[in-house]
């Protein structure tokens, strides 16, 4: 399928930048006259987000209704169930994992997006992007989220077929390939940008370089150096509430320390605010005024604009990949170009090669933080959001203030020896709720990582938290049972990367470039991951996903969703069964499902027969061909 010129013409960045300088360096501006309090205590949502979400719900309610009717949901009457005032808050969560997570996530997102050709056909799940309130990305998953959002909330087909972005043929270190002049100009521009920021008096880190590289690859703008994250507020799709609210996830870390899920401080970076719900921070600063010198949350004279460079924000969430730029001797970059790139790197602090430096620290000296370490430090050091093992960014969607009903989460991690997910992210988030940092958040019971594989919970979608009477959390008095509707956590829809049409288990750190056919194969496979091979594995999957979306509201009402949903829950809800046989789990090496009839034994639900064909793929327009082509190129990844 080819796209019309009109569709392709919609690709592009909202051209309303705001940076006070013509370069990457932030600049001084007058402070806002209406309010000089830049930092607030984390008591509830900001007034801006609260109002924005209320307006967003006016659009998500009819979109969810459209989805339920389109897929043939009959367990209850959707019109009657949703009525005029019932809001179902849906969060979409995309894991980290480098380009693998970006491209797999792109296909998964495309499947949920009604704008993707064929995504609303029978057996497909298009329309849930339009019905979602929040969109959260981490590391490589956030490269996809950032690409969609910054490029004027564009579509995955538009990104894939654009001549301006997503050129992955060559490594970000050597974007010109054999064209040394192109690569030399690239590094020269980055050198100028980093110098500008340094000369303006700001600390720089490897993430500044990494973020500039990401901008060149992901953002369609003539001057990405001036593009800021807070400017999303002024994009038409954001102002008219026709897109989900985007959130980037990163971890806070002091230099020289090691992060684990129990002691990590999880930060979120959104268009309105940057901060953390964790008790040691429990503060949020207005994103557009990052870089401003303050006392107790109020500016000291002038304000700073432009610190929240969009590439720097996206790079912060994936700062672990700063290691890419430290491997010049293995990238093919030589001669004058190598000398230029090396001269940039050697000026930076090698003890902080995975840190993004936010200086000055906006939370320094906040009186209500007392002697908290965050209130004492000059710099706010943020790192890749997956360094604490929580590679799927659940935490922003667990906050009671957001009242999220269901999280549709995509795990494109490389947990096993063969780069497949094994549920580690969900396990780490489950465990974290019992730490003091969790701040009362609740995450449903999940099994051990071996059970995830052995019980096929990574080979097909799985629901966690179906039975709200069977959960525990940690409050100020210790462990407590969760049996009150007031404390309902979101139901978790967990969907893992799996080889439906393509071996999508590419390496996180060593696979730095993808040719067009590999890109196509990864995206198509991600699409099939969202749709269960376009409804071929289970024709009821779109309806069952609808059941998951309504489950929390039905629980609050003590209402049954009917026999159809009961059947769905019996198929997809984890029933508590465990199988922790590690040796069995180590053997997990699934075959391509579309290679028929020898499908993986782990694809346990509604296996297609050897003569069955996948229904028309909404990713057809994204790729040159279907499963046969994808299988042929799978050998490239082995």
N, C-alpha and C positions, 0 to 999 in steps of 0.2 A: 504494500500500500504506500502511495506517495502522499506527501502532505501538500496542501494547497499553498500557493504563494502568500495568501492572506494569513494562514497559520504561521508560516515561517517568518512573516514580517513582524509578528508579535514578539520575537526574540529580542531581548535587549534590556539594558539597565534603565531603571528610572533615573533620568538625568538631572536630579535635583540634589547635587552634592552640597555638603556644608563643611568646609574646612577653612579656617581663616588664612591659610597660607596656600601657595601654589605647589607645595611639596608634601612629603610624608611627615614632616615635622609638625607637631601641634603648635598652636599659637594662642596668644592672649587676647581675650575679648572682654567686653563689659559683662558683668554678672546679670542674671535675669532680675528684672525689677519686681516681679510679682512674688518671688520667694528666694531667699538666700540659704535656706536649709537644704543642703544637698544630700545629707545622710539621714536616714531614719531608722528607728528600732524596728525589728522584724515582727511587729505585732499585726498580723494579717496581711492581706494583699494591699498593694498601693492603691490609691484612689484611681489612678490611671488604668491599671490592669483590671480592677474590679468593674469599672465602667465599660472598658473595652470588651470584656468577656460577656457582660450583659447584652451588649449590642451584637456580639458574635452569635450568641444563642438565638437571636431572632432569625439568623440564617441557618444555623445548624439543625434546628428543629424540623423545618420543612425538608431539608436535604436528607435527614435520617428517615423521615416518613417516605420520601421518594425511594430511598434504597430498599426499605422493608417491603414496599408494594412491588417494586420491580423484581425482587428475587422470589416473590410468592410467599411471603411470610403470612401464615394463617393461624398460628397458635393462639394469638389474640388479635383483636381488631386494632391495627396500628393507629388509626385515627382516634379511636376511643382511648387507647392506652396513653398516647402522647397528649391528646387534647390540645388546648391552646397555651398551656403554661408549664408543661413538663419538659424540663431540659435534661438531656442525657449528655454528660460531659465526657468526651472521648479524648484520650491522649495517644499520640503516635510516637513511638520511641525507636530510634535506629542506632545500632551499636557501632563501636569502633572496629577497626581492622584494616586500615590502610585503603588502598584502591579496591581491594576485594569488597570491603564493607561499603565503599562508595558506590560501586557498580551494582553489586547485589541489591543494595538498598535502593538504588535508582529503579530497578525493575520492580521491587516490592512496592515502592511508592507509586509508580506508574499504574500498577494494578488497582490501587485504591483511588486513583484519580479519574473522575468522570470525564475529564478532558482527553484522556488517552483513547485513541481509536479502538473500538470494540470492547472497551472496558465495562460497558454496561450491558453487554450481551449475556444471554443465559449462561450460567456456570461461572460468571465473573463477579468481581466485588467492587467495581468502580462506583464512586460516590462517597466513599468514607473519608477521603481528604476533605471534601466539602462539608461533611458532617462532624469533623473533628474540631475541637477547641484548641488543643495544644499540639505542637510539633517539636520534639526534642531530639537533638543529635549530639553525638560525642565522637571526637576524633574523625576517622574516615567516614563515619555515618554523617557527621556534620559537614563534610565536604559536599555531600549530596544536598543536605538541607540548606547550607549556605548558598550553593549554586542556584537552587530553585528560588530561594527567597530574594537574594540580592539582585538576580537577573529579572526583576519585576514579577516575581512569583510565576515564572515560566513553567513549561512542561518538560518532562524528561525527553520526549521525542525532539522537541526544539533544541534542547541542550546537546543531544547526541548528534544532530544533523547540522548544528551551527558551525560556521567556519571560524568563529571567534573564540570559542571556549571548548573545553574538554578535548584538547588535542593531546592525547596520551601516547602518541607514537614514540616520543623520546622522553627520557628522564627529565625531571624538573631541574636537575643539575646541569644537563646538557641539552636544552630544548631545541637547539639548532641542528643536532645530529652532526652530519659532516659539514654543515654550514657554520664554520667557526666564527664568522662575522656576526651572525645572528646571536650565537651564544655569548660572544664577547660583548655585544651591545647590551644584552640582558644583564650580565653581571656588572657592567658599567653603570647601568641604571640603578640596580640594587645598591651598589656602592654609594652612589649619590644620595639615595634615599636614606640609608643608614647614617651617612655623614650628616645630612641635614638634621636628623633627629638628635644626634650626639651634639652637634654644634649649638642646637637650641637649648642644651642643658639637661637633656633627658637620658636616663640610663638606657642602654640598648642591650639586647641579648640575642642569642641564636634564633629566637622566635621571631625577631624582627626580620631576619633574612628569610626564614621559612615562610612567614606570613606574606612577604612580598612575592615570593615564588608562587604561593597558592593563588594570589590575586591575579597574576598573569595567566594562570591556567584555568581559573574558574569564573572570573568576573569579566563580563563584556563591557568594558568602559575604557574611554580614551585616557583617563587619568585615574587609575585605581588607587594611587597614593592619597587622593583626597577623599576617598569613599569611607564613610563612617557607619558603624553598626546602628547607632541611634537614629540615623537618617531613615531607617526603615519606617519609623513613625510617619514619615511624610509620603510614603509610597501609596498610590491610589488603592491597591489591594488591601493594604493595612488600614488605611483611613476608612474605607467602606466595609471593613470587617469581612472580606470575602476570602480570607486565607486564615489558617490556624496561627496561633500566637507562637513564634519561634523562640526556643530556649537552647542555649549552648551550655554544656556542662564541662567543668574543669575541677581539678583538685588543688587545694592549698597545701603547700609544703615548704618547710624551712630547709635551706641548703644543707646538704650533708646528712639528711635524715631519710628514713625509708617509710614509705606509705603502706599501710595495710587497711583493709576495709573498716576495722574497728576504730582507728584513730584518724582517718582521713577527714578533712574538712571539705565538703562538697559545695562548690560555688556554681551559681547559675548566672549566665550573661544574656540578658534579654534586651529588647529595644528600649524599654523604659528604665530598667535598673540592673545593677550588678551587685551580688551579695550572696549570703548564705543563711539558711534557716538553722544551721547548727548552733548550739548554745555558746560556743566560744567566739562566735561572730554575731549571729542574730541581728544582722544589720544589712541595709541595702543603700547603695549610692546611685544617684541618677547617672545613667550611662553616659549621657552627652557631656557631663562635666568631669569625667575622669581626668586625672592629671592636674587638678586644681589643688593648690596648697590650702589647707583648711585647719581650723581649730574647732574641735568638738562638732564637726560636721558643717561648719560655716566657712565660706571662703575668706581668705586674708587679702582683701583688696580686689584683685582682678581674678577672672576665671579663665580656664583653659578649654579650648575646643579643638577637636580633631585627634585626641589621644586614642579614642576608640576606633582606630582604623579597622575596617571590616576584615581585611586579611589578617591583621594581628589578632583579632578576636577569634577567627576561625583557626588560626595557627596555635593559639593558646590551648585550645581543646585537643590539639594533636601534637603538642610540643615534643612528645617522645620521638617523633619523626625528624626532629632536629638532627638526629644521627645521620639522616640522608646526606646532609650538607657537609658532614665531617668525613665523608668517604670519597673525596675527590680523586684519590689515586686509583680508584676502581671504577670510575665513571667514563673514562675515555677523554676527559678534559685534559688538555696538555698545553704546553707552550705559554704564550702570553696570557691566554684566557685562564689557564690554571694559576698563573702567578697573581692575576687580578683577584680571582676568587679566594685564593689562599690568603692574600693580604687583608681581605675583609674579615676572614675567620680568625686570624691570629690576634686581632685587636680585642676580641671578646673573651669573657671569663670562661675558661674551660671547666671550671668547677660547677658551673651552672648551665651546662649545655642542654638540659631538658627543661629549663625554667623560662617562663615569660615574666618579665619584671614590670609590675604596675607601681610606678613611683611618681608622686608620693602615695603612700598607703591611705586610701580614703577613710579608713576606720581607725587611724591612729588618734589616740587621745579621747575617744568617745567615752564620756563620763560613766555611762551605765555599764560599760564593759569592765570597769574596775582595773584590776591588775592582769587581765587576760593578755596573753602574749600578743594577740592580734592588735591590741591597743598600744603596744609598746614599740612595735617594729616600724622602721621607716619605709620599708618596701613590702608590697604584697606580692609574694611569689606564687604563681599559679603554674600547674603542670597538666599534662595530658590526663583527661578525665578517667582513663582506664587504668591508671597506675595503681589504684586500690583494688583492682580485680573486678570492679563493677563496670564492666565494659558495655553493658546495656544501661542507658541512663534512665533509671526508674525514679530516682529520688525526688526530682521536682514534681513528679506526678503523684507522689505519695503524701504530699503536704495536705493536711486536713482543710486548710484554708481554700484549697483549689477544688475540693469535693469532686475529684475525678471518679467517674463510675467504672470505667474500663480502660485498660492500657493495652493497645495492640502493639506488641513489641517484637522487634526483629533482631535475632542474635546471629551476627555474621562474624563471630569471634573465631580464633584459631586455637582452641583449647587442647586438641588432641595432636598426636604426632603427625596426623595427616591433615591438619589445619581445618578440622570440623569443630563446631561448637559442642560442648558437653554440659551446658547449664551452669558453668562456674559463676557467671555473672549473677544469675538469679539466686544461687546459693549464698554468694557473698552479700547480696542485698538483704536476703532473709536473715542472715546472721547479724548484720549490722544493727537491726532494730533492737537488739538486746544490749547495745552499747549506749553509754550516756550521750554520745553525739547524735543519736537517732532522733532526739527531741520528740518522742511520742509517736513517730510514724509507725505504720503497721504494714507488713508485707506477708502475704499468705505462706502457709507451709509449702515447701518444695522438698523433693527428695535429694539424695546425694548424686554426685555427678555420674557415677556408674549406672545408677538407676535411670537417669535421663536417657542414656544410650540404650541400655538393655531392655527398657520398657517402651522403646520407640518414641520417646517424648521429643527427640530431635529429628525424627523422620516424618513427622506430621504435626499439625498444630496441637497444642495442649492448653487446657484452661486450669488455672490455679486460683483457689479461693472461692470455689463454687459454694462450699458450705461455710457460711460465716460463723457458725457455732463452733467451728473447729479451728480456732486461731488463738494465738497468744501475742501479747505485746508487752513492752516495758514502760510503765509510767513511773512517776516520782516515788511511788510506794513499792515498786518492784514489779514482778511479773503478774499479769492479770489476764483473765479470759476476755476475749472480745465477743460479747453477745448482745451488744446494743447497736441499734441502727445508727445511733449518733457517731459510732466509732467505725463505721464500715470502711475497710480499705477497698481500693479498686479491684475488680476482677482482672487477673492478668491473662491475656492471650499471648502465649509464647510460641513464636514461629522461628525455627532455626534454618540456617542455610543448608541446602540439601541438593544433590545433583539430579534434578528432574530432566534437564536437557543438555547439561554442560557441566564439566568438572570445575565447579566454582570455588574450589578450595585452594586458591592461589596463595602464595606466601605473603605475609604482611609486610615484611621488611626488605625482602630481596626482589620482589616483583615490582619494579618501578616504572614500567612502561607496558602499554597494551596496544596492539594493533586494532584496527577497526573491527575485524572479525571476532577478536577476543572480547572487545567491548560489547559487541552485539550479543555474543553468547552469554556473557555474564548478566546482561540486562534481561535477556529473555528468560534465563533461568530464575532470576529474582522474581520476575512476573509469575512464573509457574509456582514459585514458592508461596506467593500470596494466594494463588487461586486453587492450589492443590491440582496442578496440571490442568487448569482451566475447567475444573469441575469434573474431570474424568475419573479421578481417584474416588471422590465422593460428590455426587451431584447435589447433595444436600448441604454442602459446605457453606455456600452463601447464606442460606437460611440459618444454619447453626451459628454462624458469626453474628447474625442478627439477634439470636437468642442470647448470646454473650453480652451484647450491647444493652439489652433490656434487663438483664439478670439483677443488677443491684437495685434498680427502681422497683422491680417486682418483689424483692426481698423486703424493702422498706414498707411496702404495702401488704406484705404477707400474702401475696397473690401468686397463684400458679400461672406459668406461661403455657400450659397445655402439654398434651402428649407429644407433639412434634418436638418441642424443646426438651422435654424429658429424654427423648431418644438421643437428641444431640448431646445433652450433658452426659449421658451414659457413655457416649463415644469419646468425648473430648475432655471431660473433667478428669483430672488425675484422681484415681480412686484410693490412693494411699498405699498401693502395692509397691514394694521395693525389691530390687535385685542388685545388690552391691558387688557382684562378681567382677572384680577388676580385670581379670584375665579375659573374660568374655567381652568386656567393654573395649579392651585394647584391640580386638579384632575388627572393630567397626571400620569398614572400608566399603561404603555403598557403591553399587554400580549405577550407571545412568538409567533412570527409570524409563525414559523414552526408548531405550535400546531394546525394549520388549523382548520376548516373554520372560527373560531372566531378570526380572526386576529384583531390587534389593529385598531381602527377607525382612528388613526393618520397616518397609513401607506397609504397615499392617492394616490400614483402613481402606476398605473398598478397592482392593487391587484391581486394576484394569486387566482385561483378558489380553491374550497375545494379538487379537484382531482388533482391539479397540483403538480408536484414534483420538487424539486430543481435540477438543473443540477449538474453534477459531481463536487464535491467541491475540489478545489485545496488544501484545508486543510485536505483532507481525509487521507493523509499520516501522518498528524500531530496528529491525534486523533484516539482513538479506537472506531470508530462508528460515526454515524451521528446524526441527530436531536433527534431521540428517546432516545439515551443515554444521550445526553446533557440535554434534558428536565427532564429525570429522576433524574439527579444530581442537577438540578436547585434548588430543595428543600433544598439542603445543604446551600444555600445562603440566604434563607428567614429568 
